[in-house]
């Protein structure tokens, strides 16, 4: 069953876009209009300020909710990419050239590999094991 979840601002890097939009609406656009027409539109500055204030409020609320909890992408990982031990094997694919490691699941039937997460260090590996309640992971090169 697929659940639709709204991604958080701080989890998908929308913060820079919100700030840029508010600055364009609130400062750049009124400034350009003032240069060409000698009329300053305070309404645009007000809208830009409201967008920026809204972003700051939402971002602050999300940061307070996330402090001390699992990262957003890890909370629903086991629901989004399920693991069936009857049909799949937990595998870490490691590159011989670069040493990059990716944890995922390999199908016992056809050998199809489903990537789940990048393993950069031992903590990432422990997190993967904890999320999926896995004791042993096979390593492939």
Secondary structure, 3 states (H helix, E strand, C coil): CCCCCCCCHHHCCCHHHHHHHHHHHHHHHHHHHHHHHCCCCHHHHHHHHHHHHHHHHHHHHHHHHHCCCCCHHHHCHHHHCCCCCCCEEEEEEECCCCCCEEEEEEECCCCCEEEEEEECCHHHHHHHHHHHCCCCCEEEC
